[in-house]
Amino acid sequence: MAATIPLAGAAAKRRIAALAFWSIVVAFVVLGLKAVAWWITGSVALYSDALESTVNVIAAAAAFWAIRVSQKPADEDHPFGHHKAEYFSAVLEGVLIVVAALLILSEVWRTWRNTAPLEQPWEGLAVNGVATVINAAWAWTLIRAGRNARSPALVADGQHIMTDVITSVGVFIGLVGAVMTGWRILDPALAVIVALNILWQGWHVIGASLNGLMDRAVDLHDNMRIRDIISTNSKGAIEVHDLKTRIAGRATFIEFHLIVDGDMPVRESHVICDRIEDALKAEIPSVRITIHVEPDDEAKLPKGTAAVPFA
């Protein structure tokens, strides 16, 4: 997942928390519909689809908890805030996906040699279709809101639900084929495909979350944007170097060295730093900035270079 500059603020935080709460409600509704579809038909493929929705309920609850924790202000024990809490929720979701896949494969093994005709297949597929439509709309909402606010928990939840949508569509098409052709083996075969697909998605969710825990930098586009803001607002300085960034949930951490004339008064250099910090905060909510001011003999580029270059 690319790191993008967030749309944050108190209103955005409330919206994120509200979406996380309603995600639990939607997950329960979808689980209920899929459980009914499985109960009507007795399909192992629909069982696998319902089991994945069980994971959605647990993951939605974990995401809600993580988002509430991540929004707590910094304290004595966590001076840099609680932003990374959301990554733990995403890792848990990935692990739960893997567990669900293993349970599906276990059920497939049990029913593979004793396939039975589906009961009331069209009614069950209709109920499952309604659940799929609800899931698709909600997944799109979560992914869009999560990316705008840089909420790993919301994005992971939305991506998992979108995976659920894709598998549900595949199950629907496959079961229609099984009913039309009478090939009972298609039912457990579809369940195996569902299990393998969510195994892959679980690994992807875990990998993306671990990447966030490792303090990845902002992407190239946002890095260039940050450099432009610093250059535009650093009049009076000589050079900027050693720019570093990292992402922690919704927070962006920026640090760099600012070279000024060695004879410049501290007050004047502080004015430059304040101007740069104000400009960055205006463009990047939830940003944390550290500027190390150095004299001109620490410059890395030769004198006479264009004003305020990056080394």
N, C-alpha and C positions, 0 to 999 in steps of 0.2 A: 504494500500500500504506500503510495507516494505521500510524503509529508507536505501538507499545504497549510498556508497561513489561515488561522481560524477566524470565524465570526463569533466572538465571545461576548462577555458582559453578563450582567445579572439576569436579563431577560432570556438570553440564550441558555444560561445554566438551568433556569426554571423549565424551559422548553425541553431540554435534554432529559431532565429528571422526569418530566411528565411523559415523554415518549417511552422512557424505560419502564415506567409503571404500567402504561397501557399495553406495552409489549407483553407483559405477564398476562393481562386479561385476554388479549388476542390469542396468545399461545394456548390458553385453556380452552377457548372456543374452538380453535382449529383441532386441538387434540380430541375434544368431544366428538366433533364431526367425523374425524378419521376413525375413531374407535367404533362409532356407529357403522361406518362403511365396512370395517373389518368384521364386525359382529354379524352384519347382514349377509356378507358373502362367504366368510370363512377363508378368504384369500390370504396366503402367506405374504404375497407382495404388498397387499394393503396393510397387513400386520407390520411389515417393515416400515411402511410409510408412517403409520401411527406411532411406532416406537421412536422414530426420529423426532416426531412432534413432542414426545415425552421429554426428550433432551431439550427441546426448545423451551419448555416450561421452566426447567431447572436453570438453563442458561439465561433466560430472561430475568429470573429472580436474582441470579448472581450478578448480572449486568446492572440491575437497579441498585443493589447494594454497593457495587464498586463505584458507580457514578456518584452516589451520595457521599461516599468516602473521599473520592477525588476532589469534590467541590469544597471540602473543609479548608479553611484558611491555614496558612503555615503556623506552626506552634514551636515550642521549645525543642521538642523531640524531632520535629520534621521541619526545619527552618526553610527548606526549599519547597514545601507544600506536599500534597498527597496525590499529585497528578498521575503517578504511575499505577495507582490502584486498579485502573481500568484494564491494564495489560494482564493482571492476574485473572480477571474475569474472562478475558479472551482465551487465555491458556486453559482455564478450566473448561470452557466451552469446547475447545479442541479435544481435550481428553474425553469429555462426555460423548462426543461424536464417535470417537474410536470405540468406546465401550458399547455404544448402540450398534455399531457395525458388527461387532463380535457377537452380540446377542442375536442379531438378524441371521448371521451365518449359522449359529447354533440351531435356530428354529428351522432354517432351510434343511440342515442335515437331518433333523427329526422327520420332516415331511417329504423329503425327496422321493423316497421309495413308496410312499402311500399317498400319492396325489388324489384328490377327490374333486368332483365337479363343483364349480362355484354355485352358490345359492343366491338367487336374486341379484345377478351381476349388474344389471343396468341400474337398479335402484342404488346399489352400493357405489357404483361409479359416479352417479349423479351427486350423491352426498359428498363424495371425495372431491368432485369437481368444484363444488361450492367452497370447500375448505381451501382448495388450491388458489382460487381467485382471491379470496381474503388474504392468503399468505403473500401472493404476488404484490398486491397493493401495499401491504404493510412493509414488506422487504424493501421495496423501492423508497418508501417514506423514510425508513431507518437509515438506509445507506446514504441517501441524499443529505439528511440532517446530520448524520454522523460525520460525513466528510466536511461539510461546511463548518462544523464546530470542532473538528479534529477530536472526535470521541472514539477511541479504539473499541470500546465496549459496544457502542451502538453499531458501528460499522461491522464488527465481527458478528453481532446478532443478526443484522440485516443480510450479510453474506451467507450465513448459515441458513436462514429462512429462504433465501433465493435458491440455494442448493436444494432445499426441500421442495421448492416449486418445480425445479427442473426434473427431479426424480419423480415427483407426482405426475408430471406430464408424461414422462416415459412409461411409468406404471400404467397410466390410463390407456395409452396407445397399445401397449403390450397386452393388457387384459382384454381390450376390445378384440385384438387379434386372437387371443386364446379362446374367447367365447365364440367368435365367428368360425374358427377352424376346428375347435374341439381339442386342440393340443394342450392337455393339462400341464405338461412339463414346462410350458411358458411361465406359469405362475411362480414356481420356485426359482426358475432361471432369472426372472426379473428381480426377485428379491436379492439374488447374488449380485446382480449389477448395481442395485441400489446400495448394498453394503460396501462394495468396492469404491463406488463413487463418493460416499460420505467418508470413507477412510481417507481418500485423497484430500477431500476438503478439510477434514480434521487436521491432517498434517500441515496443510497450507495455513490454517488459522493459528496453529501453535507456532509455526515458523515466523509468521508476521508479528505475532505478539512478542516472541523472544527477541526479534529484531528491535522492537520498540524498547524493551527493557535494556538493550545494549546501547542506548543513547545514540540512535542514528541521527545524522545531520539532516537539515532541510534539503529539499530537492534543488536541482540546479536553477530552476526558474525563480524560486523564492530566495535562493542565495544571491542571485544577480539583483533582485529587487532590494534586498537588504544592503548590498554594496552601493546601489544607486542612492538610497536614502542617506547613507552615511556620507558619501561623497558630496551630495548636494548641500548638506547641513554642517560640513566641517570647515567652513571658511575660517582662516586664521591658523589652521594646522598645516603641517608639512607633508605628512605621510600617514597611511594606515597599513598595518600589517598584522599577520597572525590572526586573521578572522576565523573564529570557530563558532559553530552552532550545534545545538542538539535539541531533540524533541523529547518531551516528557508529557504524554497525554495531550492536553490542550495547550500546555505552556511551551513557549519557545525561549531557549536560553542562547544569548548572544554575548560573545566576549571578543575583544580585539585590543591591539596596542595603538595608541594615538601619539604620533610624533609632533612635538611643538618646538618652537625656538627655546633654547636652553635658558635664555634670559627672560622669557615670558613670565609675568607674575602668576601665582597660583590662581588668583581670582579670575584672570582672563581665560586660563585653560579650563577652569571649572565652567565658565559660561559656554565654551564650545561644547563641552561634554553634556551640559544640560540641554543645549539646542539639539544635539544628536539624539539624546535619549527621548526628548519630547516628540521628535519627528518619528522615531521608531515606535513609540507607544501609540501614537495617533494612527499608525498604519497596521500595527500588529498587536491586537489585544492579548493579554496574558503573557507579555514578553518580560523577560528578566535580562538586564543588561549589565555587563561588567566592562569598564574601560580602564585600561592601564596606560597612564600618561607617561611619556618618556621624552628626554631631551633630544635635540637634533643629532647628537653624536651616536645615537642608537638607530639612526635611519639605515635602511637596507638598500635604498636606491640612491644613485649619485645626485648631487645637488643640481638644480636647474631643470629637473623633470617637471612635467605638467603639475599644476596645483593639486594637492591632496591626492596623489596616486595610491593605489594598493600595491604593496610589495608581495 
